[in-house]
Amino acid sequence: MEVLKVDRVSKSFGEFQALRAVSLTIEAGERRAVIGPNGAGKSTLFNIIAGQRAPSAGRIYLDGVDATGARPDRMFAAGLTRTFQRNQLFQGLTVWDNVNLACAAGERARPGGRGRPWRQSIEAAIANALRQVHLTAHAARVVKDLAYGEQRQLELALALAGRPRILLLDEPTAGMSPTETEAMLALMKGLPREITLLIVEHDMDVVFNLADTVTVLHLGEVLAEGAPSEIQANERVVEVYMGRRGTS
């Protein structure tokens, strides 16, 4: 079942056109990666889907409902959450406190959330989010004392605290060591299929080990789309994105 549709979305900043009639259709439970060289339009596309920016043209649909131009809080209430390239954490608070704030915000935004037994619901959500990212044992630690990879895991926990149906991950392994990247990949692969994943990522090992389908952007347009094996074999993708020509 289709949960997210990007229908011929374009975005201009003055005379610069960041996106040109980009279309994506993502099914429930799918793991979709969006790749492309710097300046391809990946971040702009993410910002439009999440409600941070409005498109210049085209439409965004969630579960078949037009959500074009909806504010981030509306997208959040509809079940779409995201992470960012740079950590958005309260460094002086504990891991538990950070997730607690995210869970409380999620309960407020969710329809009917105010009528639930708040503390019980939030406590369960905190425990579940920490368990999913393997940070339960670190709940009492102050965030600034965590290793970088652990802070990125906490970013994922904050997104999961909103109990998303659609999760956008923006460069989740950026700046990580190989060991940290391997751990993050395992976490993402271990997420339940009830959560649909849309990921922007530069690490091709992560992309090809995680994604069901890969969409390649180049100069604001969809260059190619297909299974990881198809993208790896696509000579145009190899030439444009990988920086070398494929073999004939």
Secondary structure by P-SEA (a helix, b strand, c coil): cccccccbbbbbccccccccbbbbbbccccbbbbbbccccaaaaaaaaaacccccccccccccccccccccaaaaaaaccccccccccccccccaaaaaaaaaaaaaaacccccccccaaaaaaaaaaaaaaaccccccccccccccaaaaaaaaaaaaacccccbbbbccccccccaaaaaaaaaaaaaccccbbbbbbcccaaaaaacccbbbbbccccccccccaaaaaacaaaaaccccccccc
